[in-house]
Amino acid sequence: MLQNNTSVLARRVVVDGDFATLPYEAGWAREVVVFVQVEGDHPDLAVATEISPDGINWIRRGAPVTLSSDASIAELTLSEFGNWLRVTVTGASPEAPARILIHVNGKG
């Protein structure tokens, strides 16, 4: 039987510039699905995943997904990664902030 875990990486965080979650240790998982939700009005946002061998140095994994201003949720998947991952969000500004929620669901 596979293990399944959902973790919250950001809960109603207001971003007004480039944002990255804290490193998340997911080496036990075979695959992850990242859900990025937005509450309220927001600009178009670019959401991406990054992986790391040590939780310090980061490499983008996959193409960014656009969370358009008329959408409220986006998802990204990873199936080959090391131990550490994080999620980045760009496109918000002080003039056009966004309130985000980020969940990671891992299976392994």
PyMOL CGO cylinders between C-alpha atoms (Angstrom):
from pymol import cmd
from pymol.cgo import CYLINDER

trace = [
    CYLINDER, 0.00, 0.00, 0.00, 1.34, 3.43, -0.96, 0.3, 1, 1, 1, 1, 1, 1,
    CYLINDER, 1.34, 3.43, -0.96, 1.80, 6.16, 1.62, 0.3, 1, 1, 1, 1, 1, 1,
    CYLINDER, 1.80, 6.16, 1.62, -0.05, 9.44, 1.00, 0.3, 1, 1, 1, 1, 1, 1,
    CYLINDER, -0.05, 9.44, 1.00, 0.59, 12.78, 2.66, 0.3, 1, 1, 1, 1, 1, 1,
    CYLINDER, 0.59, 12.78, 2.66, -0.70, 16.30, 2.10, 0.3, 1, 1, 1, 1, 1, 1,
    CYLINDER, -0.70, 16.30, 2.10, 1.30, 19.23, 3.48, 0.3, 1, 1, 1, 1, 1, 1,
    CYLINDER, 1.30, 19.23, 3.48, 0.54, 22.93, 3.49, 0.3, 1, 1, 1, 1, 1, 1,
    CYLINDER, 0.54, 22.93, 3.49, 3.48, 25.03, 2.26, 0.3, 1, 1, 1, 1, 1, 1,
    CYLINDER, 3.48, 25.03, 2.26, 1.69, 28.39, 2.27, 0.3, 1, 1, 1, 1, 1, 1,
    CYLINDER, 1.69, 28.39, 2.27, -1.63, 29.31, 3.87, 0.3, 1, 1, 1, 1, 1, 1,
    CYLINDER, -1.63, 29.31, 3.87, -3.21, 32.59, 2.81, 0.3, 1, 1, 1, 1, 1, 1,
    CYLINDER, -3.21, 32.59, 2.81, 0.17, 34.26, 2.31, 0.3, 1, 1, 1, 1, 1, 1,
    CYLINDER, 0.17, 34.26, 2.31, -0.08, 37.67, 0.67, 0.3, 1, 1, 1, 1, 1, 1,
    CYLINDER, -0.08, 37.67, 0.67, 2.67, 38.01, -1.94, 0.3, 1, 1, 1, 1, 1, 1,
    CYLINDER, 2.67, 38.01, -1.94, 3.62, 41.29, -3.59, 0.3, 1, 1, 1, 1, 1, 1,
    CYLINDER, 3.62, 41.29, -3.59, 6.79, 40.19, -5.38, 0.3, 1, 1, 1, 1, 1, 1,
    CYLINDER, 6.79, 40.19, -5.38, 8.73, 37.03, -6.17, 0.3, 1, 1, 1, 1, 1, 1,
    CYLINDER, 8.73, 37.03, -6.17, 7.93, 34.27, -3.66, 0.3, 1, 1, 1, 1, 1, 1,
    CYLINDER, 7.93, 34.27, -3.66, 9.39, 30.84, -2.86, 0.3, 1, 1, 1, 1, 1, 1,
    CYLINDER, 9.39, 30.84, -2.86, 8.18, 28.39, -0.23, 0.3, 1, 1, 1, 1, 1, 1,
    CYLINDER, 8.18, 28.39, -0.23, 10.52, 27.01, 2.38, 0.3, 1, 1, 1, 1, 1, 1,
    CYLINDER, 10.52, 27.01, 2.38, 12.27, 23.79, 1.32, 0.3, 1, 1, 1, 1, 1, 1,
    CYLINDER, 12.27, 23.79, 1.32, 10.07, 20.71, 1.62, 0.3, 1, 1, 1, 1, 1, 1,
    CYLINDER, 10.07, 20.71, 1.62, 11.66, 17.32, 2.23, 0.3, 1, 1, 1, 1, 1, 1,
    CYLINDER, 11.66, 17.32, 2.23, 9.90, 14.80, -0.02, 0.3, 1, 1, 1, 1, 1, 1,
    CYLINDER, 9.90, 14.80, -0.02, 12.51, 12.13, -0.74, 0.3, 1, 1, 1, 1, 1, 1,
    CYLINDER, 12.51, 12.13, -0.74, 10.16, 9.42, 0.51, 0.3, 1, 1, 1, 1, 1, 1,
    CYLINDER, 10.16, 9.42, 0.51, 7.59, 10.18, -2.25, 0.3, 1, 1, 1, 1, 1, 1,
    CYLINDER, 7.59, 10.18, -2.25, 7.60, 8.72, -5.75, 0.3, 1, 1, 1, 1, 1, 1,
    CYLINDER, 7.60, 8.72, -5.75, 5.41, 11.52, -7.09, 0.3, 1, 1, 1, 1, 1, 1,
    CYLINDER, 5.41, 11.52, -7.09, 3.92, 14.79, -5.92, 0.3, 1, 1, 1, 1, 1, 1,
    CYLINDER, 3.92, 14.79, -5.92, 1.09, 17.01, -7.03, 0.3, 1, 1, 1, 1, 1, 1,
    CYLINDER, 1.09, 17.01, -7.03, 1.32, 20.68, -6.09, 0.3, 1, 1, 1, 1, 1, 1,
    CYLINDER, 1.32, 20.68, -6.09, -1.88, 22.70, -5.85, 0.3, 1, 1, 1, 1, 1, 1,
    CYLINDER, -1.88, 22.70, -5.85, -1.61, 26.50, -5.91, 0.3, 1, 1, 1, 1, 1, 1,
    CYLINDER, -1.61, 26.50, -5.91, -4.81, 28.34, -5.05, 0.3, 1, 1, 1, 1, 1, 1,
    CYLINDER, -4.81, 28.34, -5.05, -5.49, 32.07, -5.06, 0.3, 1, 1, 1, 1, 1, 1,
    CYLINDER, -5.49, 32.07, -5.06, -8.12, 33.90, -3.01, 0.3, 1, 1, 1, 1, 1, 1,
    CYLINDER, -8.12, 33.90, -3.01, -9.63, 37.07, -4.43, 0.3, 1, 1, 1, 1, 1, 1,
    CYLINDER, -9.63, 37.07, -4.43, -8.36, 39.28, -7.23, 0.3, 1, 1, 1, 1, 1, 1,
    CYLINDER, -8.36, 39.28, -7.23, -4.85, 38.65, -8.50, 0.3, 1, 1, 1, 1, 1, 1,
    CYLINDER, -4.85, 38.65, -8.50, -2.66, 39.25, -11.53, 0.3, 1, 1, 1, 1, 1, 1,
    CYLINDER, -2.66, 39.25, -11.53, -1.50, 36.49, -13.87, 0.3, 1, 1, 1, 1, 1, 1,
    CYLINDER, -1.50, 36.49, -13.87, 0.99, 34.41, -11.87, 0.3, 1, 1, 1, 1, 1, 1,
    CYLINDER, 0.99, 34.41, -11.87, 3.76, 32.08, -13.03, 0.3, 1, 1, 1, 1, 1, 1,
    CYLINDER, 3.76, 32.08, -13.03, 3.99, 29.04, -10.77, 0.3, 1, 1, 1, 1, 1, 1,
    CYLINDER, 3.99, 29.04, -10.77, 6.94, 26.64, -10.92, 0.3, 1, 1, 1, 1, 1, 1,
    CYLINDER, 6.94, 26.64, -10.92, 8.59, 23.84, -8.99, 0.3, 1, 1, 1, 1, 1, 1,
    CYLINDER, 8.59, 23.84, -8.99, 12.26, 23.65, -8.14, 0.3, 1, 1, 1, 1, 1, 1,
    CYLINDER, 12.26, 23.65, -8.14, 14.32, 20.74, -6.84, 0.3, 1, 1, 1, 1, 1, 1,
    CYLINDER, 14.32, 20.74, -6.84, 17.51, 20.67, -4.80, 0.3, 1, 1, 1, 1, 1, 1,
    CYLINDER, 17.51, 20.67, -4.80, 20.13, 18.17, -3.63, 0.3, 1, 1, 1, 1, 1, 1,
    CYLINDER, 20.13, 18.17, -3.63, 20.62, 20.02, -0.33, 0.3, 1, 1, 1, 1, 1, 1,
    CYLINDER, 20.62, 20.02, -0.33, 17.73, 22.45, 0.25, 0.3, 1, 1, 1, 1, 1, 1,
    CYLINDER, 17.73, 22.45, 0.25, 20.01, 25.39, -0.57, 0.3, 1, 1, 1, 1, 1, 1,
    CYLINDER, 20.01, 25.39, -0.57, 20.84, 25.29, -4.29, 0.3, 1, 1, 1, 1, 1, 1,
    CYLINDER, 20.84, 25.29, -4.29, 17.82, 25.13, -6.63, 0.3, 1, 1, 1, 1, 1, 1,
    CYLINDER, 17.82, 25.13, -6.63, 17.10, 23.97, -10.18, 0.3, 1, 1, 1, 1, 1, 1,
    CYLINDER, 17.10, 23.97, -10.18, 13.80, 24.64, -11.93, 0.3, 1, 1, 1, 1, 1, 1,
    CYLINDER, 13.80, 24.64, -11.93, 11.99, 21.40, -12.80, 0.3, 1, 1, 1, 1, 1, 1,
    CYLINDER, 11.99, 21.40, -12.80, 9.57, 21.62, -15.69, 0.3, 1, 1, 1, 1, 1, 1,
    CYLINDER, 9.57, 21.62, -15.69, 7.97, 24.61, -17.34, 0.3, 1, 1, 1, 1, 1, 1,
    CYLINDER, 7.97, 24.61, -17.34, 6.14, 27.20, -15.24, 0.3, 1, 1, 1, 1, 1, 1,
    CYLINDER, 6.14, 27.20, -15.24, 2.34, 27.07, -15.24, 0.3, 1, 1, 1, 1, 1, 1,
    CYLINDER, 2.34, 27.07, -15.24, 0.37, 30.28, -15.66, 0.3, 1, 1, 1, 1, 1, 1,
    CYLINDER, 0.37, 30.28, -15.66, -2.37, 30.88, -13.12, 0.3, 1, 1, 1, 1, 1, 1,
    CYLINDER, -2.37, 30.88, -13.12, -4.37, 33.45, -15.06, 0.3, 1, 1, 1, 1, 1, 1,
    CYLINDER, -4.37, 33.45, -15.06, -6.20, 36.31, -13.35, 0.3, 1, 1, 1, 1, 1, 1,
    CYLINDER, -6.20, 36.31, -13.35, -9.55, 34.64, -14.04, 0.3, 1, 1, 1, 1, 1, 1,
    CYLINDER, -9.55, 34.64, -14.04, -8.54, 31.26, -12.53, 0.3, 1, 1, 1, 1, 1, 1,
    CYLINDER, -8.54, 31.26, -12.53, -8.34, 30.30, -8.87, 0.3, 1, 1, 1, 1, 1, 1,
    CYLINDER, -8.34, 30.30, -8.87, -6.30, 27.07, -8.87, 0.3, 1, 1, 1, 1, 1, 1,
    CYLINDER, -6.30, 27.07, -8.87, -3.43, 25.45, -10.77, 0.3, 1, 1, 1, 1, 1, 1,
    CYLINDER, -3.43, 25.45, -10.77, -1.58, 22.16, -10.42, 0.3, 1, 1, 1, 1, 1, 1,
    CYLINDER, -1.58, 22.16, -10.42, 1.93, 20.94, -11.15, 0.3, 1, 1, 1, 1, 1, 1,
    CYLINDER, 1.93, 20.94, -11.15, 3.24, 17.36, -10.98, 0.3, 1, 1, 1, 1, 1, 1,
    CYLINDER, 3.24, 17.36, -10.98, 6.66, 15.89, -10.32, 0.3, 1, 1, 1, 1, 1, 1,
    CYLINDER, 6.66, 15.89, -10.32, 7.63, 12.25, -10.62, 0.3, 1, 1, 1, 1, 1, 1,
    CYLINDER, 7.63, 12.25, -10.62, 11.43, 12.36, -10.71, 0.3, 1, 1, 1, 1, 1, 1,
    CYLINDER, 11.43, 12.36, -10.71, 13.17, 14.48, -8.12, 0.3, 1, 1, 1, 1, 1, 1,
    CYLINDER, 13.17, 14.48, -8.12, 15.65, 14.21, -5.28, 0.3, 1, 1, 1, 1, 1, 1,
    CYLINDER, 15.65, 14.21, -5.28, 14.93, 14.91, -1.66, 0.3, 1, 1, 1, 1, 1, 1,
    CYLINDER, 14.93, 14.91, -1.66, 14.05, 18.60, -1.60, 0.3, 1, 1, 1, 1, 1, 1,
    CYLINDER, 14.05, 18.60, -1.60, 11.49, 20.67, -3.48, 0.3, 1, 1, 1, 1, 1, 1,
    CYLINDER, 11.49, 20.67, -3.48, 9.93, 24.09, -3.31, 0.3, 1, 1, 1, 1, 1, 1,
    CYLINDER, 9.93, 24.09, -3.31, 7.34, 26.14, -5.20, 0.3, 1, 1, 1, 1, 1, 1,
    CYLINDER, 7.34, 26.14, -5.20, 7.93, 29.60, -6.69, 0.3, 1, 1, 1, 1, 1, 1,
    CYLINDER, 7.93, 29.60, -6.69, 5.34, 32.21, -7.59, 0.3, 1, 1, 1, 1, 1, 1,
    CYLINDER, 5.34, 32.21, -7.59, 6.12, 35.29, -9.69, 0.3, 1, 1, 1, 1, 1, 1,
    CYLINDER, 6.12, 35.29, -9.69, 4.00, 38.04, -11.20, 0.3, 1, 1, 1, 1, 1, 1,
    CYLINDER, 4.00, 38.04, -11.20, 2.59, 39.71, -8.09, 0.3, 1, 1, 1, 1, 1, 1,
    CYLINDER, 2.59, 39.71, -8.09, 3.56, 43.28, -7.20, 0.3, 1, 1, 1, 1, 1, 1,
    CYLINDER, 3.56, 43.28, -7.20, 2.76, 45.83, -4.48, 0.3, 1, 1, 1, 1, 1, 1,
    CYLINDER, 2.76, 45.83, -4.48, 0.18, 47.30, -6.87, 0.3, 1, 1, 1, 1, 1, 1,
    CYLINDER, 0.18, 47.30, -6.87, -1.31, 43.87, -7.69, 0.3, 1, 1, 1, 1, 1, 1,
    CYLINDER, -1.31, 43.87, -7.69, -0.76, 41.44, -4.80, 0.3, 1, 1, 1, 1, 1, 1,
    CYLINDER, -0.76, 41.44, -4.80, -2.09, 37.90, -4.50, 0.3, 1, 1, 1, 1, 1, 1,
    CYLINDER, -2.09, 37.90, -4.50, -3.18, 35.80, -1.52, 0.3, 1, 1, 1, 1, 1, 1,
    CYLINDER, -3.18, 35.80, -1.52, -2.01, 32.23, -2.11, 0.3, 1, 1, 1, 1, 1, 1,
    CYLINDER, -2.01, 32.23, -2.11, -2.40, 28.77, -0.64, 0.3, 1, 1, 1, 1, 1, 1,
    CYLINDER, -2.40, 28.77, -0.64, -0.02, 25.97, -1.62, 0.3, 1, 1, 1, 1, 1, 1,
    CYLINDER, -0.02, 25.97, -1.62, -0.56, 22.29, -0.87, 0.3, 1, 1, 1, 1, 1, 1,
    CYLINDER, -0.56, 22.29, -0.87, 1.75, 19.40, -1.76, 0.3, 1, 1, 1, 1, 1, 1,
    CYLINDER, 1.75, 19.40, -1.76, 0.31, 15.89, -1.99, 0.3, 1, 1, 1, 1, 1, 1,
    CYLINDER, 0.31, 15.89, -1.99, 2.98, 13.18, -2.02, 0.3, 1, 1, 1, 1, 1, 1,
    CYLINDER, 2.98, 13.18, -2.02, 2.59, 9.47, -2.73, 0.3, 1, 1, 1, 1, 1, 1,
    CYLINDER, 2.59, 9.47, -2.73, 5.23, 6.83, -2.27, 0.3, 1, 1, 1, 1, 1, 1,
]
cmd.load_cgo(trace, "trace")
